[in-house]
Amino acid sequence: MKKIGIYVHIPFCVKKCLYCDFISFASHEGYFEAYKNALIEEIRAARQKSNSQIASIFIGGGTPTILPSSYIEEVMLELSKFNLSESVEITIEANPKTLSLEMLKNLKKMGINRLSIGLQAWQNLLLKTLGRSHSLEDFLRNFQDARSVGFNNISIDLMFALPNQTLEMWQETLEQVISLNPEHVSLYSLIIEEGTHFFDLYDSIDEALDRKMYHLAKKLLEENGYKQYEISNFSKLGLESKHNLLYWEMNDYYGFGLNAHSMLDNTRFSNTSNLKKYINNPTDSKENIITLSEKDIMEESIFLGLRKTSGVDISKYFDIYKDVIEKNIALGLLKMHKNIIFLTEKGMDLANIVMAEFIL
């Protein structure tokens, strides 16, 4: 039986972060119930046609934990009617300050077994710069409460190359997070996107400092028992995100909710990004339907597979990419062992350039 994943999008936030270009909305409490009902309708319709087993569920956003826990529980109840793997990983994203002790207890009772908490930075000054609604103290309280109710698989999200962030600030963030002993750490370089408030405030990031911060993170995390398994992701042994790996290994997944993307039987599609349209007709809001060709599948499997430190098996396509592979090996950007190609450390710094060469 084929194992696939589920992504559920909750597009609501306490407030919009200054760097965010995701489909998300602040001050939309009046839509919460209608959106929850639409989600349940969409999930139910898909479940009735599904004959797959679910390996992972990821509830993301936005800030899913801005919803009342009773609404999350209703959505979880519908999701639980799928054929779930015995080892199913169920993650919910959360921003500090939206996680009360009561909410955490309720999430645990629902069967959610993994938390992904968006800390981003250790210093309150930087959190204000980002437009985050939480403080360090909020995060620490939420983290300790999560441990106290039994969450033993917690991921912390961090950002680097932020405006006014020094290398010393980043080192403090890393050392303090490591001292908390989370099971997983994700770290992302700030990208200043057009259409965000940051785009109007800042011209660009310091590329040299960005790379120094990335290399420092790799060094500190690996020295403290976190294995890098993907360009931006590190985990304790055996605690890699199943859901992340599902994407990078080109497995199928359902996407439920506003602007959520799905990949089923080599066909990719997304839901509408119009909130009212989705709420009014959640089972018929599909857009951008693309059936992947053999060439698309080949390119994407390599492009995505190279994100993993374990690399990607190139044996099926070696003749097609022989020149590209040999060129990048000569440049010190790729290594090859048997039939597996993977990025070198230098290659990771230039990952987008290397990956682009596999798009024919």
DOKOLSE-887685 format. One record per residue (C-alpha): x negated, y, z negated. Coordinates in steps of 0.2 Angstrom, whole numbers, plus 5000, padded with zeros to 4 digits. Layout:
XYZ...
END
This chain:
500050005000499350175005498850294991499250474993499250634983500550764978500250954977501651064969501451254971502151374958501951544965502151654949500951744938500951854923500051984935499151984951497251974949496352104958495351974969496851864973497451834991498551674987500451674989500951724972502051844963502051944947503651994938504751874947505551794932507251804940506751674953506151544941507651434939508151444958506351404963506351254951507951194958507251204976505751114971506750974964507750964980506250954991505350824980506950714979507150724998505350665001505350534988506850444995505850425012504250375003503450205003501750254997500950254980500450414972498650424966498650604960499750744956499150924955500251064949499451224955499851414958499951544954500151504935501251354933501251364914502151534916503751434918504751374903504151194898505851134901505751184919504051094921504850944913506250934925505050944940503950814932505450694929505850704948503950674952503950524940505250434951503950414964502950254964501450314953499850224952499450154934497950264934498750414941497950584938499150724934498350894933499151064929498251224931498451354917497851524914497451564895498851654886500151554894499751394884500551394867500251254856502151204859501851204878500351094876501250974866502650964879501450954893500650804885502350714882502750734900501350624905500150764911498450704908497250834915497151024912496251144923496051304914495551464923494251554912493251634925492051734914491551734896491451924894493052014891492252164900492252054916493951984913494652164913493652194929494452044937496152104932496451944921497851954909496851844895495451874884494051754879494951734862496551674871495551544881494651484865496251464856497051374871495551254873495551204855497451184854497251074870496050964861497050954846498550884855497550754864496950824881495350724884495150774902494950964904494251064918493651244917493651364932492251494933491851634945490151704948489351854959490651964951490552154951489452214936488952034932487152004928486151844928486151844909488051864908488251714920486951614909487951654893489551594902488751434907487951394890489551434880490651334892489451184891489451194872491351164873490950994881492351004894492450854906492350954922491751124928492251204944491351364949491651484964490751624971491851784972492451814990493151984993494651955004495452085015497152145008496652124990496352264978494452214977494352244996494652434993493452444978491952344983490952335000490052164997489252044985487352034982486951874992485251854983486051864966487451744971486151614976485151634960486751614950487251454959485551374957485551424938487351334937486751184945485151164934486051194918487551084921486550944928485350954913486850934901487650784909488750854923488450774940488750884955489950784966490450924978489751094982490751184969491251044957490350954943490950824931490550704917490250524924491850454931492850604928492850684946494450754951495450624960496450754968495050854975494150694982495850654991495750815001493850795005494150615011495550655023496850555013498750605015499650715003501350795001501350984998502951044989503451224986503151394994501751395007501251215002500251115015500550935018499550805028500550645033500050515046498850635055500150775055499850935046501151065041501551195029503151265021503751445024502851585014504551675012505151644995507051674998506951565014506151425004507351434989508851435001508351285011506851195003507051035014506951125030505651255029504251175038503051275049501451265058501651075063500051015070499750835075497850805074496950735089495550605088494350745090495150845076495050695064493250665068492750855066493750875050493150705042491350765044491650945039492550895023491450745019489950855020490650955005490350794994488550764987488850584992488950635010489950565025489750405035489250455053488950285061490550295071490150465078488250465078487950465097489150625098488250725085486450655087485650815093486550915079486050795066484250795071484150985073484851005055483650875048482150955056482751125048482851035031484751065030485250885031484650715025485150545032485050385023485650225033487250295041487650435028487250615031487250745017486750915013485050955006484951094992484451215006485851145016487151185002486651365002487051375021488451245020489651345031488351365045487951185045489751125044490251235059488951145070490050995069491551085077491351045095
END
